[in-house]
Amino acid sequence: MSQLDFTSPNYKKVLLTMSVPMILLAALDYVAIYVDMFWLMTLTDLTQLPATFKIAGSVVAVIESVFIGCLSVFYIYANQAYGRKDNSATNLFIQVGFTSVCVIAILVAVSGDFLAHKLSMMFGASPLIVDQASSYLSFYFYGYVLGLTYTYSALLVKMTGDLSLIIKFRVLAFIVNILCTPGFIFLALHFDYGVIECAIFSTLFSRLIAMIYIWRQVNTRDYGFKFGFSLRFRQAVSDLRAFLKLSMSETISGVSLTLSMLLIVFILSYFDNGVLEAVTITNYVTGLIFALFMSVIGIVVPFSAQNAGAGNYDLIEKGVHWMVRWVLLIGVAIAAVYWFIFPYLAQSISSSEAVWEMSILYNQITIFPWFLMVASFPYILGIVGLGDSKGITFTTVWSMYLCNVLPLLVVMFFVEQNIMYVAISDVFAHVMTFVGCYGYFIYRMRKLVAAEQTTQPELASAAA
């Protein structure tokens, strides 16, 4: 069993070794999103499926963001305990976390079942799309406990640093889903049952199979922790105030991600005709690039949390800076290629010459600075791994509202409402997001290192 230790001094090897498979798994996840949609489009006469799945995913994201904060806290606490080799505390945080998963999943499912149709209508979709999205969500929320448990298990598996286990878990879920979905759809057609519901059932079934595998592997191997359930919440959360502050920060961050995106879309709808569509075309393509980068950058959370637990603050700073350099180096290369090929992509996506010309102009101005925004995420996730509630709140408000929404409002009310000024506003947002997140990360690390240096002489004198 080959395991990577996130607290190893050889941080470059650890982060680089984890990065490559994470990119491949992210590409697999991106394909998996469209497995159900592909089979439904191939085997049925349903229409408007891409819009249906987009609306359904947006509704789930809105509802999840309200409840998911405390689950993130248990994940951070578990990693910190694992980093300081406290197996008892690690087990407690993980198992109380799984119990919290069940409670949160029930809250999300009940809220989702009640709000799904109303939220779908808020996105301005046609009645057909709203009805299909509601059917999708109604069945999806029935199995939401299973879905959220799968997601939490996938996060915790990263703690082990066992690449073979991580890969087998994710690939198994993908293969079962892609093989079973057409069979379930055929059964639905034969017995005149809802085909969308059966496609969702296939996804949940594949996750169940993968979870049975991963729980068995974790609980029979010596990783230092076991999956399970525990009701010892008060024992796990000795400092309730700190827990609530961190939970609230994570909740604000999750809600703000969805809210700020909706606000930006709302603001752009008041700009010149075609501006919103032009920006959306660019985001379609950069969305895939962003997902691939975030699959790697996400490693920073367990890396930062485990080294925070071990007190290796210098290692956190070095590792996060290394990840930023990696993102910028690869990002510049991708941006250079993307800058040249995007005109062809834009023309194939949009039939309007005016729209794709605006999209090309927007992309040429923003694509290189856009990678500065991507490179700010290692700093953000490094702060998350530290469990710094103030830092999470600051980077959320700074990056999402002050740097993105506010400049767009200034442009809308005081400047011309055209694509050029939207692009300039976004360049400003990307640069300032990076500057603010970098500045806070450096400030926080200096404080932690100074506090550690102050504590060490005190311990030495006490020992003497």
C-alpha positions as CSV (number, residue, x, y, z in Angstrom):
1,M,0.0,0.0,0.0
2,S,1.7,3.2,-1.2
3,Q,0.6,6.3,0.7
4,L,1.6,9.9,0.5
5,D,2.2,11.8,3.7
6,F,1.0,15.4,3.4
7,T,3.2,16.4,6.3
8,S,6.4,15.1,4.6
9,P,9.1,17.8,4.2
10,N,9.3,16.8,0.5
11,Y,6.1,18.8,-0.2
12,K,6.9,19.2,-3.9
13,K,6.9,15.5,-4.5
14,V,3.7,15.0,-2.5
15,L,1.8,17.8,-4.3
16,L,3.0,16.9,-7.8
17,T,2.3,13.1,-7.3
18,M,-1.2,13.9,-6.2
19,S,-1.8,16.5,-9.0
20,V,-1.6,14.3,-12.1
21,P,-4.2,11.7,-11.1
22,M,-6.5,14.4,-9.8
23,I,-6.6,16.0,-13.2
24,L,-7.5,12.7,-14.8
25,L,-10.2,12.0,-12.2
26,A,-11.6,15.5,-12.7
27,A,-11.9,14.9,-16.5
28,L,-13.6,11.6,-15.6
29,D,-16.0,13.5,-13.3
30,Y,-16.7,16.0,-16.0
31,V,-17.7,13.2,-18.4
32,A,-19.7,11.6,-15.6
33,I,-21.9,14.7,-15.3
34,Y,-23.2,14.0,-18.8
35,V,-23.6,10.2,-18.6
36,D,-27.2,10.3,-17.7
37,M,-27.9,13.1,-20.2
38,F,-26.2,11.2,-23.0
39,W,-28.1,8.0,-22.5
40,L,-31.4,9.9,-22.1
41,M,-30.8,11.8,-25.4
42,T,-29.8,8.6,-27.1
43,L,-32.5,6.3,-25.9
44,T,-35.5,8.6,-25.5
45,D,-37.3,11.4,-27.3
46,L,-36.9,13.9,-24.4
47,T,-35.9,17.4,-25.4
48,Q,-34.2,20.4,-23.6
49,L,-32.1,18.0,-21.5
50,P,-28.9,20.1,-21.3
51,A,-31.0,23.0,-19.9
52,T,-32.9,20.6,-17.6
53,F,-29.7,19.3,-16.0
54,K,-28.2,22.8,-15.7
55,I,-31.3,24.1,-13.9
56,A,-31.4,21.0,-11.7
57,G,-27.7,21.4,-10.8
58,S,-28.2,25.1,-10.0
59,V,-31.2,24.4,-7.7
60,V,-29.2,21.7,-5.8
61,A,-26.2,24.2,-5.4
62,V,-28.5,26.9,-4.0
63,I,-30.0,24.6,-1.4
64,E,-26.8,22.8,-0.5
65,S,-24.9,26.0,0.1
66,V,-27.2,26.9,3.1
67,F,-26.6,23.7,5.0
68,I,-23.2,22.4,4.0
69,G,-21.0,24.7,6.2
70,C,-20.7,22.5,9.3
71,L,-19.8,19.4,7.3
72,S,-16.8,21.3,5.9
73,V,-15.7,22.1,9.4
74,F,-15.6,18.4,10.4
75,Y,-13.5,17.7,7.3
76,I,-11.1,20.4,8.3
77,Y,-10.9,19.2,11.9
78,A,-10.4,15.6,10.9
79,N,-7.5,16.5,8.7
80,Q,-5.9,18.6,11.4
81,A,-6.2,15.8,13.9
82,Y,-4.8,13.3,11.3
83,G,-1.9,15.6,10.7
84,R,-0.9,15.6,14.4
85,K,-1.3,11.8,14.4
86,D,-4.2,11.9,16.9
87,N,-6.1,8.8,15.6
88,S,-8.7,9.0,18.4
89,A,-9.7,12.6,17.5
90,T,-9.6,11.8,13.8
91,N,-12.0,8.9,14.2
92,L,-14.3,11.1,16.3
93,F,-14.4,13.9,13.8
94,I,-15.0,11.6,10.9
95,Q,-17.8,9.6,12.5
96,V,-19.6,12.6,13.9
97,G,-19.2,14.1,10.4
98,F,-21.0,11.1,8.9
99,T,-23.8,11.5,11.4
100,S,-24.0,15.2,10.4
101,V,-24.1,14.1,6.8
102,C,-27.4,12.3,7.5
103,V,-28.9,15.2,9.3
104,I,-27.8,17.7,6.7
105,A,-29.0,15.4,3.8
106,I,-32.4,15.2,5.4
107,L,-32.6,19.0,5.8
108,V,-31.5,19.5,2.1
109,A,-33.9,16.8,0.9
110,V,-36.9,18.2,2.7
111,S,-36.1,21.8,1.7
112,G,-35.3,20.6,-1.9
113,D,-38.5,18.7,-2.3
114,F,-40.5,21.7,-1.1
115,L,-38.6,24.4,-3.1
116,A,-37.4,22.5,-6.2
117,H,-40.3,23.6,-8.4
118,K,-40.3,27.2,-7.2
119,L,-36.5,27.6,-7.6
120,S,-36.6,26.1,-11.1
121,M,-39.2,28.7,-12.1
122,M,-37.0,31.5,-10.7
123,F,-34.3,30.7,-13.3
124,G,-36.8,31.7,-16.0
125,A,-36.9,28.4,-17.8
126,S,-39.7,27.2,-20.0
127,P,-42.6,25.1,-18.5
128,L,-41.2,21.9,-20.1
129,I,-37.7,22.4,-18.6
130,V,-39.2,23.3,-15.2
131,D,-41.3,20.1,-15.2
132,Q,-38.4,17.9,-16.2
133,A,-36.1,19.5,-13.7
134,S,-38.7,19.1,-11.0
135,S,-39.0,15.3,-11.8
136,Y,-35.3,15.0,-11.7
137,L,-35.0,16.8,-8.4
138,S,-37.9,15.0,-6.7
139,F,-36.3,11.6,-7.2
140,Y,-32.8,12.9,-6.6
141,F,-33.7,14.2,-3.2
142,Y,-35.1,10.9,-2.1
143,G,-31.6,9.5,-2.4
144,Y,-29.8,12.5,-1.2
145,V,-28.5,10.9,2.0
146,L,-26.6,8.4,-0.2
147,G,-25.4,11.1,-2.6
148,L,-24.0,13.3,0.2
149,T,-22.4,10.3,2.0
150,Y,-20.6,9.4,-1.2
151,T,-19.3,13.0,-1.6
152,Y,-18.1,13.1,2.0
153,S,-16.4,9.7,1.7
154,A,-14.6,10.9,-1.5
155,L,-13.2,13.9,0.4
156,L,-12.1,11.7,3.3
157,V,-10.3,9.2,1.1
158,K,-7.9,12.0,0.0
159,M,-6.8,12.2,3.7
160,T,-5.1,8.8,3.3
161,G,-2.9,9.9,0.5
162,D,-3.4,6.4,-1.0
163,L,-3.6,7.1,-4.8
164,S,-4.6,3.6,-5.8
165,L,-7.5,3.6,-3.4
166,I,-8.7,7.1,-4.6
167,I,-8.5,6.1,-8.3
168,K,-10.3,2.7,-7.8
169,F,-13.1,4.3,-5.9
170,R,-13.8,7.0,-8.5
171,V,-13.3,4.8,-11.5
172,L,-15.6,2.1,-10.0
173,A,-18.5,4.6,-9.6
174,F,-18.0,5.9,-13.2
175,I,-17.9,2.4,-14.8
176,V,-21.0,1.1,-12.9
177,N,-22.9,4.3,-13.8
178,I,-22.1,4.2,-17.5
179,L,-22.9,0.5,-17.8
180,C,-26.1,0.5,-15.7
181,T,-27.8,3.6,-17.0
182,P,-28.9,2.3,-20.4
183,G,-30.3,-0.9,-18.7
184,F,-32.4,1.1,-16.2
185,I,-33.7,3.4,-19.0
186,F,-34.7,0.3,-21.1
187,L,-36.6,-1.1,-18.0
188,A,-38.3,2.3,-17.5
189,L,-39.4,2.4,-21.2
190,H,-40.6,-1.2,-21.0
191,F,-42.6,-0.8,-17.8
192,D,-43.7,2.8,-18.7
193,Y,-41.9,4.4,-15.7
194,G,-40.2,7.8,-15.6
195,V,-36.9,7.6,-17.5
196,I,-35.4,10.6,-15.8
197,E,-36.0,9.0,-12.4
198,C,-34.4,5.7,-13.6
199,A,-31.3,7.6,-14.8
200,I,-31.0,9.2,-11.4
201,F,-31.4,5.8,-9.8
202,S,-28.5,4.5,-11.8
203,T,-26.3,7.3,-10.6
204,L,-27.2,6.6,-7.0
205,F,-26.8,2.9,-7.5
206,S,-23.3,3.4,-8.8
207,R,-22.4,5.5,-5.8
208,L,-23.7,2.9,-3.5
209,I,-21.5,0.2,-5.1
210,A,-18.5,2.5,-4.9
211,M,-19.3,3.3,-1.2
212,I,-19.5,-0.3,-0.2
213,Y,-16.1,-0.8,-1.7
214,I,-14.5,2.2,-0.1
215,W,-16.0,1.6,3.4
216,R,-14.7,-1.9,3.3
217,Q,-11.2,-0.9,2.2
218,V,-10.9,1.9,4.8
219,N,-12.2,-0.2,7.7
220,T,-10.1,-3.3,6.9
221,R,-6.8,-1.4,6.3
222,D,-4.6,0.5,8.7
223,Y,-5.1,4.1,7.8
224,G,-5.4,5.3,11.4
225,F,-9.1,5.9,11.2
226,K,-12.4,4.0,10.4
227,F,-15.6,5.1,8.7
228,G,-18.7,5.0,10.9
229,F,-21.2,7.0,12.8
230,S,-21.1,8.7,16.2
231,L,-23.5,10.9,18.2
232,R,-20.7,12.3,20.4
233,F,-21.1,15.8,19.0
234,R,-20.3,17.7,22.2
235,Q,-17.1,15.6,22.8
236,A,-16.0,16.4,19.2
237,V,-16.8,20.1,19.4
238,S,-15.2,21.2,22.7
239,D,-15.1,24.8,21.5
240,L,-18.6,25.4,20.3
241,R,-18.1,29.1,19.6
242,A,-15.1,28.4,17.3
243,F,-17.1,25.6,15.5
244,L,-20.1,27.9,14.9
245,K,-17.8,30.7,13.6
246,L,-16.1,28.4,11.2
247,S,-19.4,26.8,10.1
248,M,-20.9,30.3,9.5
249,S,-17.8,31.4,7.5
250,E,-18.1,28.2,5.3
251,T,-21.8,28.8,4.9
252,I,-21.3,32.4,3.9
253,S,-18.7,31.3,1.4
254,G,-20.9,28.7,-0.1
255,V,-24.0,30.9,-0.3
256,S,-21.9,33.8,-1.7
257,L,-20.5,31.7,-4.5
258,T,-24.0,31.0,-5.9
259,L,-25.4,34.4,-5.0
260,S,-22.5,36.4,-6.5
261,M,-22.8,34.4,-9.8
262,L,-26.5,35.1,-9.9
263,L,-25.9,38.8,-9.2
264,I,-23.4,39.1,-12.0
265,V,-25.8,37.4,-14.5
266,F,-28.5,39.8,-13.3
267,I,-26.3,42.9,-13.7
268,L,-25.1,41.8,-17.1
269,S,-28.7,41.4,-18.3
270,Y,-28.9,45.2,-18.2
271,F,-25.9,45.8,-20.4
272,D,-26.0,46.1,-24.2
273,N,-27.7,43.3,-26.2
274,G,-25.4,40.3,-26.6
275,V,-23.1,41.1,-23.7
276,L,-24.4,38.5,-21.4
277,E,-24.4,35.8,-24.1
278,A,-20.8,36.8,-25.1
279,V,-19.6,36.4,-21.5
280,T,-21.5,33.2,-21.1
281,I,-19.8,31.7,-24.2
282,T,-16.4,32.4,-22.7
283,N,-17.4,30.9,-19.4
284,Y,-18.6,27.7,-21.1
285,V,-15.1,26.9,-22.2
286,T,-13.2,28.3,-19.2
287,G,-15.6,26.3,-16.9
288,L,-13.9,23.0,-18.0
289,I,-10.4,24.5,-17.5
290,F,-11.4,25.8,-14.1
291,A,-12.8,22.4,-13.0
292,L,-9.5,20.7,-14.0
293,F,-7.4,23.2,-12.1
294,M,-9.6,23.1,-9.0
295,S,-9.3,19.3,-8.9
296,V,-5.6,19.9,-8.3
297,I,-5.8,23.0,-6.2
298,G,-8.3,21.2,-3.9
299,I,-5.4,19.1,-2.6
300,V,-4.4,22.3,-0.7
301,V,-7.2,21.8,1.9
302,P,-5.9,18.5,3.3
303,F,-2.3,19.6,2.8
304,S,-2.8,22.8,4.7
305,A,-5.1,21.3,7.4
306,Q,-2.8,18.3,8.1
307,N,0.3,20.5,8.3
308,A,-1.6,23.0,10.5
309,G,-2.4,20.1,12.9
310,A,1.3,19.1,12.9
311,G,2.4,22.7,13.4
312,N,4.3,22.8,10.1
313,Y,3.4,26.4,9.1
314,D,6.6,26.9,7.1
315,L,5.6,23.9,5.0
316,I,2.1,25.2,4.4
317,E,3.6,28.5,3.1
318,K,6.1,26.8,0.8
319,G,3.5,24.3,-0.5
320,V,0.9,26.9,-1.2
321,H,3.3,29.2,-3.0
322,W,4.5,26.2,-5.1
323,M,0.9,25.4,-6.1
324,V,0.4,29.1,-7.1
325,R,3.5,29.0,-9.3
326,W,2.4,25.7,-10.8
327,V,-1.0,27.2,-11.7
328,L,0.5,30.3,-13.2
329,L,3.1,28.4,-15.2
330,I,0.6,25.9,-16.7
331,G,-2.0,28.7,-16.9
332,V,0.1,31.0,-19.1
333,A,0.8,28.1,-21.5
334,I,-3.0,27.2,-21.7
335,A,-4.0,30.9,-22.1
336,A,-1.6,31.3,-25.0
337,V,-3.1,28.4,-26.9
338,Y,-6.7,29.3,-25.9
339,W,-6.1,32.9,-27.0
340,F,-5.5,31.7,-30.6
341,I,-8.2,28.9,-30.8
342,F,-11.0,30.7,-29.1
343,P,-12.3,32.6,-32.2
344,Y,-13.0,29.2,-33.8
345,L,-14.8,27.9,-30.7
346,A,-16.9,31.1,-30.4
347,Q,-18.0,30.9,-34.0
348,S,-19.1,27.2,-33.5
349,I,-21.0,28.0,-30.3
350,S,-22.9,31.1,-31.4
351,S,-24.7,31.8,-34.7
352,S,-24.7,35.5,-34.1
353,E,-21.7,37.3,-35.7
354,A,-22.1,40.3,-33.3
355,V,-22.1,38.0,-30.2
356,W,-19.1,35.9,-31.1
357,E,-17.1,39.1,-32.1
358,M,-17.9,40.5,-28.6
359,S,-17.0,37.1,-27.1
360,I,-13.6,37.1,-28.9
361,L,-12.8,40.6,-27.7
362,Y,-13.8,39.8,-24.1
363,N,-11.6,36.7,-24.2
364,Q,-8.6,38.4,-25.7
365,I,-8.6,41.0,-22.9
366,T,-9.4,38.7,-19.9
367,I,-7.9,35.3,-20.5
368,F,-4.4,35.9,-19.2
369,P,-5.6,37.9,-16.1
370,W,-8.2,35.2,-15.5
371,F,-5.5,32.8,-14.5
372,L,-4.4,35.2,-11.8
373,M,-7.9,34.7,-10.3
374,V,-7.4,30.9,-10.6
375,A,-4.0,31.2,-8.9
376,S,-5.7,33.0,-5.9
377,F,-7.5,29.8,-5.0
378,P,-4.5,28.0,-3.4
379,Y,-4.3,31.0,-1.0
380,I,-8.0,30.7,-0.3
381,L,-8.0,27.0,0.3
382,G,-4.8,27.3,2.3
383,I,-6.7,29.6,4.6
384,V,-9.7,27.1,4.7
385,G,-7.3,24.3,5.8
386,L,-6.0,26.5,8.6
387,G,-9.6,26.8,9.9
388,D,-9.3,30.6,9.8
389,S,-13.0,31.7,10.0
390,K,-12.0,35.4,9.7
391,G,-9.8,34.7,6.7
392,I,-12.6,32.7,5.0
393,T,-15.1,35.5,5.5
394,F,-12.6,38.2,4.3
395,T,-11.6,36.3,1.1
396,T,-15.3,35.6,0.4
397,V,-16.4,39.2,0.7
398,W,-13.2,40.5,-1.0
399,S,-13.2,38.2,-4.0
400,M,-16.9,37.8,-4.7
401,Y,-18.4,41.2,-3.8
402,L,-15.8,43.9,-3.6
403,C,-13.7,42.7,-6.5
404,N,-16.4,41.3,-8.9
405,V,-19.9,42.6,-8.2
406,L,-19.0,46.2,-7.1
407,P,-16.9,47.1,-10.2
408,L,-19.6,45.8,-12.5
409,L,-22.1,48.0,-10.7
410,V,-19.8,51.0,-11.1
411,V,-19.5,50.3,-14.8
412,M,-23.3,49.8,-15.2
413,F,-24.2,53.1,-13.5
414,F,-21.2,55.4,-14.4
415,V,-19.6,54.1,-17.6
416,E,-20.8,52.6,-20.9
417,Q,-22.6,49.3,-20.7
418,N,-20.6,47.5,-23.4
419,I,-18.4,44.4,-23.6
420,M,-15.1,46.4,-23.5
421,Y,-15.8,47.9,-20.1
422,V,-17.1,44.5,-18.8
423,A,-13.8,43.0,-19.8
424,I,-11.8,45.8,-18.1
425,S,-13.9,45.4,-14.9
426,D,-13.2,41.7,-14.9
427,V,-9.4,42.2,-15.4
428,F,-9.5,44.5,-12.4
429,A,-11.5,41.9,-10.5
430,H,-9.0,39.1,-11.3
431,V,-5.9,41.1,-10.4
432,M,-7.3,42.5,-7.1
433,T,-8.7,39.1,-6.1
434,F,-5.2,37.7,-6.4
435,V,-3.6,40.6,-4.6
436,G,-6.1,40.5,-1.7
437,C,-5.9,36.7,-1.2
438,Y,-2.1,36.7,-1.4
439,G,-1.8,39.6,1.0
440,Y,-4.1,38.0,3.6
441,F,-2.4,34.6,3.3
442,I,1.0,36.2,3.9
443,Y,-0.3,38.2,6.8
444,R,-1.9,35.1,8.4
445,M,1.2,32.9,8.0
446,R,3.4,35.6,9.5
447,K,1.2,35.7,12.6
448,L,1.1,31.9,13.0
449,V,4.9,31.6,12.6
450,A,5.5,34.5,15.1
451,A,3.1,32.9,17.6
452,E,4.9,29.5,17.2
453,Q,8.3,31.2,17.8
454,T,7.0,32.9,20.9
455,T,5.6,29.6,22.3
456,Q,8.8,27.6,21.8
457,P,11.0,29.6,24.2
458,E,8.3,29.5,26.8
459,L,8.1,25.7,26.6
460,A,11.9,25.5,26.7
461,S,12.1,27.7,29.8
462,A,9.3,25.7,31.5
463,A,11.2,22.4,30.8
464,A,14.3,23.9,32.3
